């Protein structure tokens, strides 16, 4: 699919004023500036100022435009969201408008005072990334010495002030064998959830394509995650692994069923310059908020990309004929990275190779 096909016109059959009531989560890259240099970063973020980021008043206008129909949970992310000098004002503004807020700081800027202020402003929980069980492996992946010490210190502070938090892990061949130890660390530090993010080779992460797990290894890690989730004491979830739906049902498991790809189907991403995307990994312009007068609902409803992704019967290849097409959906970001077509088959699924 070429860039010219990613227009903003409403898809055929979609009324421009009809608002799909499927949006549950918005990840908002409130700034792209970041003190880390992570090997997998989708944005290639650097520790510098970025031109064109939405201003405070523009962000508040976007929040106003979602009312009253939409009140999704907002994930304040980046870059490093704590770099924004107005982050407390934005979080309070979201809370005053009835939005639930969580945050994904990298840990470097976390102090007890700063995290308590964020909690008081309305942050309900945080996520912290831990990609190795030791300082050597985590710091190497994050590209900065001391990253492990900073993030584990941030988790300890969160536990001290009773701020719920989860641990995110970017799963790759580099740390697959360390997952049990990472889980033990998450339990010890007081996390409520361990969320396994399976590597999507985009941005800086495109250089790590060969470090993505083979399909059979992905299946093995997912089965381990299901077992650990049942065992407790913390939840173990998976992200960017929609094939978990297939594996779950094939094993006849009960209880919490995994979710498929939410990109464009319940989940939206706002870039630091106000460009909508189905997710942070699917770097396709799906509506520019500035062009729409900061009217999120209008941009969301008119987006050809979002409307395309809701039509799973149009998915290509193995995804288009799969019995789990609706529940799983395949990773649209991996499909786009591999083929340039976000409607194509998920390349990392073993069913696609048959």
CORRA-V372909 format. One line per field, one symbol per residue. ss: DSSP state (h for helix, s for strand, l for the rest). burial: + if it has 9 or more other C-alpha atoms within 8 Angstrom, else -. A space follows every 10 residues. Layout:
ss=???
burial=???
This chain:
ss=llhhhlllll llllllllll llllsssssl llllllllll llllllllll lllllhhhhh hhhhhlllll llssssslll hhhlllhhhh hhhhhhllll ssslllllll lhhhhhhhhh hlsssssssl llllhhhhhh hhllllhhhh hhhhhhhhhh lllsssssss sllllhhhhh hhhhhhhhhl llssssssll llhhhhhhhh hlllhhhhhh hhhhhhhhhh hlllsssssl lllhhhhhhh llllllllll llslllssss llllssslsl lslllllsll lllllhhhhh hhlhhhhhhl lhhhllhhhh hlllllllll lhhhhhhhhl lllllllllh hhhl
burial=-----+++-+ +--------- --++++++++ ++++-++-++ ++--++---- --++---+++ +++-++---- ++++++++++ +-+---++-+ +++++---++ ++++++++-+ -+--+++++- ++++++++++ +++-+-++++ ++++--++-+ +++++++++- --++++++++ ++--++-++- -++-+++-++ ++++++++++ ++++++-+-- -++-+--++- +++-++-++- ---+++++++ ++++++++-- -------+++ +-++++++++ ++-+++++++ -+--+++++- -+-+++++++ +++++++++- -+--++++++ ---++--+++ +++++++--+ +++++++-+- -+--
